Amino acid sequence: MESSVFVFHPDEIVLLDSFELPVLNPALETIACATRMHIRIDGKPFLVLMTETARSADVLEACAAGSGKACSWVPVKSLFAQDGSIPEPLARNAGRAYGLINWYSATRFCTRCGGALDDHPSETAMRCPSCGADYYPRLAPAIIVLVHRGDTMLLVRHAHRIQHLFSCVAGYVEHGETLEACVAREVLEETGIAVKNIRYAGSQSWPFPDQYMVAFHADWASGELVPDGEEILEARWFSRSELPNIPSPYSVAWKLIMGELNG
């Protein structure tokens, strides 16, 4: 039986002030939830709850009741911060739980026959009782790359994301494409330059909602910067000593830019 509970509402998680998960208790078992599911991580069972924002105060009271400790809502993205305040196993497991509960919430009906889905009897999956189709959690692989030219790095300002930040070129992998080919294509399409010496730097699960980020370094090969004007508003070369506003430390982009991911 579960002893600890992952309790979310849209983009936050409940943590005790000791940076621990709430303990399962009768108040939590009966709290109104949009979605609830049971998962196993490293063989250990957990209950995962997606609660409603309107019930935030009630949820905190229920979480505190089981442990006798104060608790609070914490942004899920902050779990990926690099300041060492959040234990790495907690961040990793919470990321998995968050990705799964969002997938579970969105995966309710069979795309073959339209029937309602049930929990798979033995796997982390959903099964259609009408036609037998199985549905597994999805991951969307994406690349993110820091391009170097001498002592400078290429940073871009995106049209459809936080526009006051400069970040790395990133994009989703297409069918039939290697990760390295995706790096070259995305950089060329978005900024007009060709790259070489593409090399793996690291990876990060990014369950917002289901990305898996694979990070690379690459070197400028040829061409001049010409932002595509659709996805990229601005592309510039920066030295590390004169960086613009960049993403927060919990992101893989920050790790690339600050030299924490060198492959």
C-alpha atoms as a printed R data frame, in Angstrom:
    type eleno elety resid chain resno       x      y       z
1   ATOM     1    CA   MET     A     1   0.000  0.000   0.000
2   ATOM     2    CA   GLU     A     2   1.134  3.548  -0.750
3   ATOM     3    CA   SER     A     3   2.620  5.532   2.120
4   ATOM     4    CA   SER     A     4   3.628  8.721   0.281
5   ATOM     5    CA   VAL     A     5   1.522 10.763  -2.117
6   ATOM     6    CA   PHE     A     6   2.332 13.054  -5.014
7   ATOM     7    CA   VAL     A     7  -0.252 15.829  -4.827
8   ATOM     8    CA   PHE     A     8  -0.428 18.250  -7.758
9   ATOM     9    CA   HIS     A     9  -2.621 20.935  -9.114
10  ATOM    10    CA   PRO     A    10  -1.932 22.198 -12.618
11  ATOM    11    CA   ASP     A    11   1.684 23.329 -12.225
12  ATOM    12    CA   GLU     A    12   2.456 22.924  -8.517
13  ATOM    13    CA   ILE     A    13   3.185 20.108  -6.068
14  ATOM    14    CA   VAL     A    14   2.660 19.866  -2.307
15  ATOM    15    CA   LEU     A    15   5.870 19.404  -0.320
16  ATOM    16    CA   LEU     A    16   6.344 19.278   3.411
17  ATOM    17    CA   ASP     A    17   8.700 21.926   4.752
18  ATOM    18    CA   SER     A    18  11.251 19.126   5.178
19  ATOM    19    CA   PHE     A    19  11.204 18.629   1.371
20  ATOM    20    CA   GLU     A    20   9.331 15.356   1.739
21  ATOM    21    CA   LEU     A    21   6.112 14.106   0.205
22  ATOM    22    CA   PRO     A    22   2.870 14.114   2.200
23  ATOM    23    CA   VAL     A    23   1.900 10.879   3.905
24  ATOM    24    CA   LEU     A    24  -1.269  9.063   2.859
25  ATOM    25    CA   ASN     A    25  -4.031  9.616   5.397
26  ATOM    26    CA   PRO     A    26  -7.855  9.415   5.496
27  ATOM    27    CA   ALA     A    27  -8.258 13.115   4.698
28  ATOM    28    CA   LEU     A    28  -6.172 12.780   1.542
29  ATOM    29    CA   GLU     A    29  -7.941  9.599   0.470
30  ATOM    30    CA   THR     A    30 -11.263 11.439   0.345
31  ATOM    31    CA   ILE     A    31 -10.131 14.818  -1.047
32  ATOM    32    CA   ALA     A    32 -11.895 15.830  -4.269
33  ATOM    33    CA   CYS     A    33  -9.590 15.272  -7.249
34  ATOM    34    CA   ALA     A    34  -9.767 15.799 -10.977
35  ATOM    35    CA   THR     A    35  -7.668 12.666 -11.498
36  ATOM    36    CA   ARG     A    36  -6.001 10.026  -9.357
37  ATOM    37    CA   MET     A    37  -3.793  7.115 -10.349
38  ATOM    38    CA   HIS     A    38  -1.534  4.492  -8.790
39  ATOM    39    CA   ILE     A    39   2.049  4.105  -9.994
40  ATOM    40    CA   ARG     A    40   5.202  2.260  -9.006
41  ATOM    41    CA   ILE     A    41   8.672  3.823  -8.965
42  ATOM    42    CA   ASP     A    42  11.622  1.517  -8.317
43  ATOM    43    CA   GLY     A    43   9.140 -1.080  -7.119
44  ATOM    44    CA   LYS     A    44   7.545  1.234  -4.537
45  ATOM    45    CA   PRO     A    45   3.842  2.125  -4.866
46  ATOM    46    CA   PHE     A    46   2.653  5.734  -4.871
47  ATOM    47    CA   LEU     A    47  -0.687  7.439  -5.165
48  ATOM    48    CA   VAL     A    48  -0.730 10.448  -7.519
49  ATOM    49    CA   LEU     A    49  -3.449 13.077  -7.231
50  ATOM    50    CA   MET     A    50  -4.285 15.967  -9.550
51  ATOM    51    CA   THR     A    51  -6.413 18.268  -7.436
52  ATOM    52    CA   GLU     A    52  -8.419 21.341  -8.324
53  ATOM    53    CA   THR     A    53  -6.921 24.787  -7.791
54  ATOM    54    CA   ALA     A    54 -10.083 25.967  -6.031
55  ATOM    55    CA   ARG     A    55  -9.444 23.406  -3.270
56  ATOM    56    CA   SER     A    56  -5.836 24.476  -2.594
57  ATOM    57    CA   ALA     A    57  -6.334 25.345   1.074
58  ATOM    58    CA   ASP     A    58  -8.280 22.132   1.775
59  ATOM    59    CA   VAL     A    59  -5.559 20.072   0.122
60  ATOM    60    CA   LEU     A    60  -2.816 21.642   2.226
61  ATOM    61    CA   GLU     A    61  -4.807 20.993   5.379
62  ATOM    62    CA   ALA     A    62  -5.256 17.338   4.401
63  ATOM    63    CA   CYS     A    63  -1.564 16.935   3.586
64  ATOM    64    CA   ALA     A    64  -0.504 18.460   6.901
65  ATOM    65    CA   ALA     A    65  -2.918 16.235   8.817
66  ATOM    66    CA   GLY     A    66  -1.042 13.089   7.898
67  ATOM    67    CA   SER     A    67   2.406 14.223   9.005
68  ATOM    68    CA   GLY     A    68   1.950 16.952  11.573
69  ATOM    69    CA   LYS     A    69   4.340 19.096   9.506
70  ATOM    70    CA   ALA     A    70   3.715 22.339   7.651
71  ATOM    71    CA   CYS     A    71   3.484 22.089   3.877
72  ATOM    72    CA   SER     A    72   3.130 24.371   0.891
73  ATOM    73    CA   TRP     A    73   2.545 24.470  -2.849
74  ATOM    74    CA   VAL     A    74   5.807 24.532  -4.812
75  ATOM    75    CA   PRO     A    75   6.157 25.098  -8.597
76  ATOM    76    CA   VAL     A    76   6.958 21.762 -10.237
77  ATOM    77    CA   LYS     A    77   9.605 23.384 -12.431
78  ATOM    78    CA   SER     A    78  11.494 24.561  -9.348
79  ATOM    79    CA   LEU     A    79  12.254 20.929  -8.512
80  ATOM    80    CA   PHE     A    80  14.788 21.016 -11.324
81  ATOM    81    CA   ALA     A    81  16.759 23.897  -9.792
82  ATOM    82    CA   GLN     A    82  20.494 23.460  -9.373
83  ATOM    83    CA   ASP     A    83  20.844 24.984  -5.897
84  ATOM    84    CA   GLY     A    84  20.765 21.609  -4.168
85  ATOM    85    CA   SER     A    85  17.737 22.424  -1.996
86  ATOM    86    CA   ILE     A    86  15.587 19.667  -3.531
87  ATOM    87    CA   PRO     A    87  16.913 16.087  -3.202
88  ATOM    88    CA   GLU     A    88  17.626 14.690  -6.674
89  ATOM    89    CA   PRO     A    89  15.578 11.483  -6.188
90  ATOM    90    CA   LEU     A    90  12.547 13.559  -5.180
91  ATOM    91    CA   ALA     A    91  12.886 15.799  -8.243
92  ATOM    92    CA   ARG     A    92  13.297 12.804 -10.562
93  ATOM    93    CA   ASN     A    93  10.360 10.876  -9.108
94  ATOM    94    CA   ALA     A    94   8.109 13.932  -8.983
95  ATOM    95    CA   GLY     A    95   8.880 14.626 -12.643
96  ATOM    96    CA   ARG     A    96   7.849 11.078 -13.506
97  ATOM    97    CA   ALA     A    97   4.669 11.296 -11.445
98  ATOM    98    CA   TYR     A    98   3.764 14.681 -12.949
99  ATOM    99    CA   GLY     A    99   4.250 13.460 -16.504
100 ATOM   100    CA   LEU     A   100   2.213 10.326 -15.843
101 ATOM   101    CA   ILE     A   101  -0.738 12.063 -14.188
102 ATOM   102    CA   ASN     A   102  -0.968 14.556 -17.052
103 ATOM   103    CA   TRP     A   103  -0.866 11.711 -19.581
104 ATOM   104    CA   TYR     A   104  -3.433  9.750 -17.590
105 ATOM   105    CA   SER     A   105  -5.754 12.744 -17.432
106 ATOM   106    CA   ALA     A   106  -5.620 13.192 -21.207
107 ATOM   107    CA   THR     A   107  -5.837  9.507 -22.189
108 ATOM   108    CA   ARG     A   108  -9.435  8.528 -21.545
109 ATOM   109    CA   PHE     A   109 -10.822  7.124 -24.796
110 ATOM   110    CA   CYS     A   110  -9.658  4.661 -27.442
111 ATOM   111    CA   THR     A   111  -8.642  6.259 -30.733
112 ATOM   112    CA   ARG     A   112  -9.620  3.070 -32.617
113 ATOM   113    CA   CYS     A   113 -13.171  2.487 -31.439
114 ATOM   114    CA   GLY     A   114 -13.974  5.399 -29.135
115 ATOM   115    CA   GLY     A   115 -14.520  3.223 -26.073
116 ATOM   116    CA   ALA     A   116 -13.602  4.350 -22.559
117 ATOM   117    CA   LEU     A   117 -10.194  3.105 -21.414
118 ATOM   118    CA   ASP     A   118  -9.401  1.108 -18.278
119 ATOM   119    CA   ASP     A   119  -6.153  0.802 -16.351
120 ATOM   120    CA   HIS     A   120  -3.871 -1.893 -17.756
121 ATOM   121    CA   PRO     A   121  -3.836 -4.854 -15.338
122 ATOM   122    CA   SER     A   122  -0.053 -5.122 -15.050
123 ATOM   123    CA   GLU     A   123   1.698 -2.205 -16.766
124 ATOM   124    CA   THR     A   124   1.785  1.584 -16.664
125 ATOM   125    CA   ALA     A   125  -0.656  1.827 -19.535
126 ATOM   126    CA   MET     A   126  -4.323  2.023 -20.474
127 ATOM   127    CA   ARG     A   127  -6.311 -0.726 -22.222
128 ATOM   128    CA   CYS     A   128  -9.503 -0.567 -24.236
129 ATOM   129    CA   PRO     A   129 -11.875 -3.306 -23.002
130 ATOM   130    CA   SER     A   130 -13.793 -3.165 -26.273
131 ATOM   131    CA   CYS     A   131 -11.027 -3.737 -28.848
132 ATOM   132    CA   GLY     A   132  -7.985 -4.594 -26.724
133 ATOM   133    CA   ALA     A   133  -5.799 -1.673 -27.834
134 ATOM   134    CA   ASP     A   134  -3.103 -0.643 -25.347
135 ATOM   135    CA   TYR     A   135  -1.950  2.941 -24.765
136 ATOM   136    CA   TYR     A   136   1.401  3.732 -23.153
137 ATOM   137    CA   PRO     A   137   2.728  7.058 -21.852
138 ATOM   138    CA   ARG     A   138   4.191  9.128 -24.653
139 ATOM   139    CA   LEU     A   139   7.454 11.011 -24.795
140 ATOM   140    CA   ALA     A   140   8.186 13.735 -27.341
141 ATOM   141    CA   PRO     A   141  11.941 13.738 -28.027
142 ATOM   142    CA   ALA     A   142  13.391 17.170 -28.665
143 ATOM   143    CA   ILE     A   143  16.888 18.539 -29.186
144 ATOM   144    CA   ILE     A   144  18.393 21.662 -27.712
145 ATOM   145    CA   VAL     A   145  21.756 22.913 -28.925
146 ATOM   146    CA   LEU     A   146  24.278 25.558 -27.974
147 ATOM   147    CA   VAL     A   147  26.174 26.673 -31.084
148 ATOM   148    CA   HIS     A   148  29.685 28.069 -30.600
149 ATOM   149    CA   ARG     A   149  31.642 30.481 -32.797
150 ATOM   150    CA   GLY     A   150  35.027 31.228 -31.296
151 ATOM   151    CA   ASP     A   151  34.429 32.630 -27.808
152 ATOM   152    CA   THR     A   152  30.780 33.411 -28.486
153 ATOM   153    CA   MET     A   153  27.586 31.372 -28.363
154 ATOM   154    CA   LEU     A   154  24.378 31.577 -30.361
155 ATOM   155    CA   LEU     A   155  21.272 32.520 -28.391
156 ATOM   156    CA   VAL     A   156  17.845 33.173 -29.826
157 ATOM   157    CA   ARG     A   157  14.633 34.887 -28.797
158 ATOM   158    CA   HIS     A   158  11.562 32.791 -29.534
159 ATOM   159    CA   ALA     A   159   8.347 34.134 -30.982
160 ATOM   160    CA   HIS     A   160   5.991 31.740 -29.180
161 ATOM   161    CA   ARG     A   161   7.676 31.376 -25.796
162 ATOM   162    CA   ILE     A   162   8.878 33.839 -23.166
163 ATOM   163    CA   GLN     A   163   9.951 36.649 -25.451
164 ATOM   164    CA   HIS     A   164  12.141 38.578 -23.026
165 ATOM   165    CA   LEU     A   165  14.543 35.628 -22.676
166 ATOM   166    CA   PHE     A   166  17.305 34.460 -24.985
167 ATOM   167    CA   SER     A   167  17.834 30.710 -25.092
168 ATOM   168    CA   CYS     A   168  19.279 27.921 -27.218
169 ATOM   169    CA   VAL     A   169  17.906 26.652 -30.503
170 ATOM   170    CA   ALA     A   170  15.532 23.760 -29.817
171 ATOM   171    CA   GLY     A   171  13.002 21.684 -31.690
172 ATOM   172    CA   TYR     A   172  11.224 18.357 -31.962
173 ATOM   173    CA   VAL     A   173  12.722 15.331 -33.680
174 ATOM   174    CA   GLU     A   174  10.856 14.320 -36.834
175 ATOM   175    CA   HIS     A   175  10.141 10.782 -38.045
176 ATOM   176    CA   GLY     A   176  13.076  9.204 -39.867
177 ATOM   177    CA   GLU     A   177  15.544 11.705 -38.426
178 ATOM   178    CA   THR     A   178  18.587 11.155 -36.223
179 ATOM   179    CA   LEU     A   179  19.157 13.447 -33.287
180 ATOM   180    CA   GLU     A   180  22.207 14.947 -35.006
181 ATOM   181    CA   ALA     A   181  20.261 15.538 -38.223
182 ATOM   182    CA   CYS     A   182  17.572 17.279 -36.178
183 ATOM   183    CA   VAL     A   183  20.204 19.590 -34.650
184 ATOM   184    CA   ALA     A   184  21.510 20.592 -38.072
185 ATOM   185    CA   ARG     A   185  18.021 21.074 -39.525
186 ATOM   186    CA   GLU     A   186  16.651 23.138 -36.644
187 ATOM   187    CA   VAL     A   187  19.638 25.485 -36.573
188 ATOM   188    CA   LEU     A   188  19.550 25.970 -40.337
189 ATOM   189    CA   GLU     A   189  15.767 26.474 -40.501
190 ATOM   190    CA   GLU     A   190  15.577 28.867 -37.581
191 ATOM   191    CA   THR     A   191  18.773 30.907 -37.945
192 ATOM   192    CA   GLY     A   192  20.127 30.312 -41.471
193 ATOM   193    CA   ILE     A   193  23.556 28.933 -40.471
194 ATOM   194    CA   ALA     A   194  25.148 25.528 -40.907
195 ATOM   195    CA   VAL     A   195  26.849 23.708 -38.021
196 ATOM   196    CA   LYS     A   196  29.511 21.029 -37.610
197 ATOM   197    CA   ASN     A   197  31.069 18.967 -34.829
198 ATOM   198    CA   ILE     A   198  27.703 18.118 -33.309
199 ATOM   199    CA   ARG     A   199  28.300 16.394 -29.984
200 ATOM   200    CA   TYR     A   200  26.106 15.049 -27.235
201 ATOM   201    CA   ALA     A   201  26.081 17.018 -23.963
202 ATOM   202    CA   GLY     A   202  23.385 15.503 -21.764
203 ATOM   203    CA   SER     A   203  19.661 15.010 -21.355
204 ATOM   204    CA   GLN     A   204  16.774 15.958 -19.119
205 ATOM   205    CA   SER     A   205  13.236 14.795 -18.657
206 ATOM   206    CA   TRP     A   206  10.983 17.815 -19.067
207 ATOM   207    CA   PRO     A   207   7.408 16.738 -18.294
208 ATOM   208    CA   PHE     A   208   5.726 19.987 -19.408
209 ATOM   209    CA   PRO     A   209   3.856 18.105 -20.646
210 ATOM   210    CA   ASP     A   210   5.890 15.235 -22.136
211 ATOM   211    CA   GLN     A   211   9.205 16.378 -23.621
212 ATOM   212    CA   TYR     A   212  12.483 14.544 -23.316
213 ATOM   213    CA   MET     A   213  15.266 17.047 -23.987
214 ATOM   214    CA   VAL     A   214  18.524 15.840 -25.534
215 ATOM   215    CA   ALA     A   215  21.233 18.487 -25.341
216 ATOM   216    CA   PHE     A   216  24.087 19.088 -27.775
217 ATOM   217    CA   HIS     A   217  26.961 21.406 -28.485
218 ATOM   218    CA   ALA     A   218  27.846 22.302 -32.077
219 ATOM   219    CA   ASP     A   219  30.241 24.633 -33.878
220 ATOM   220    CA   TRP     A   220  29.393 27.250 -36.483
221 ATOM   221    CA   ALA     A   221  30.369 26.055 -39.969
222 ATOM   222    CA   SER     A   222  29.085 28.685 -42.409
223 ATOM   223    CA   GLY     A   223  26.460 31.317 -43.067
224 ATOM   224    CA   GLU     A   224  25.178 34.510 -41.484
225 ATOM   225    CA   LEU     A   225  22.413 34.761 -38.923
226 ATOM   226    CA   VAL     A   226  18.994 35.251 -40.515
227 ATOM   227    CA   PRO     A   227  16.136 34.534 -38.056
228 ATOM   228    CA   ASP     A   228  13.205 32.842 -39.730
229 ATOM   229    CA   GLY     A   229  10.782 35.452 -38.340
230 ATOM   230    CA   GLU     A   230   8.200 32.809 -37.465
231 ATOM   231    CA   GLU     A   231   9.658 30.792 -34.614
232 ATOM   232    CA   ILE     A   232  12.694 33.010 -33.986
233 ATOM   233    CA   LEU     A   233  12.441 36.773 -33.575
234 ATOM   234    CA   GLU     A   234  16.123 37.462 -32.938
235 ATOM   235    CA   ALA     A   235  19.397 35.525 -33.106
236 ATOM   236    CA   ARG     A   236  22.709 36.897 -31.826
237 ATOM   237    CA   TRP     A   237  26.194 35.854 -30.763
238 ATOM   238    CA   PHE     A   238  26.995 36.471 -27.097
239 ATOM   239    CA   SER     A   239  30.065 36.031 -24.937
240 ATOM   240    CA   ARG     A   240  29.575 34.419 -21.535
241 ATOM   241    CA   SER     A   241  30.643 37.680 -19.887
242 ATOM   242    CA   GLU     A   242  27.843 39.639 -21.587
243 ATOM   243    CA   LEU     A   243  24.857 37.343 -21.418
244 ATOM   244    CA   PRO     A   244  21.301 38.655 -21.860
245 ATOM   245    CA   ASN     A   245  18.349 37.402 -19.821
246 ATOM   246    CA   ILE     A   246  18.481 33.612 -20.039
247 ATOM   247    CA   PRO     A   247  16.261 30.781 -18.730
248 ATOM   248    CA   SER     A   248  16.195 29.898 -15.044
249 ATOM   249    CA   PRO     A   249  18.686 27.483 -13.469
250 ATOM   250    CA   TYR     A   250  16.304 24.514 -13.462
251 ATOM   251    CA   SER     A   251  16.347 24.310 -17.272
252 ATOM   252    CA   VAL     A   252  18.663 22.336 -19.507
253 ATOM   253    CA   ALA     A   253  19.200 25.543 -21.525
254 ATOM   254    CA   TRP     A   254  20.719 27.238 -18.466
255 ATOM   255    CA   LYS     A   255  23.024 24.269 -17.907
256 ATOM   256    CA   LEU     A   256  24.246 24.425 -21.507
257 ATOM   257    CA   ILE     A   257  24.783 28.176 -21.472
258 ATOM   258    CA   MET     A   258  26.604 28.179 -18.132
259 ATOM   259    CA   GLY     A   259  28.894 25.295 -19.096
260 ATOM   260    CA   GLU     A   260  27.427 22.677 -16.769
261 ATOM   261    CA   LEU     A   261  26.747 20.245 -19.630
262 ATOM   262    CA   ASN     A   262  29.917 19.497 -21.550
263 ATOM   263    CA   GLY     A   263  29.204 15.948 -22.674
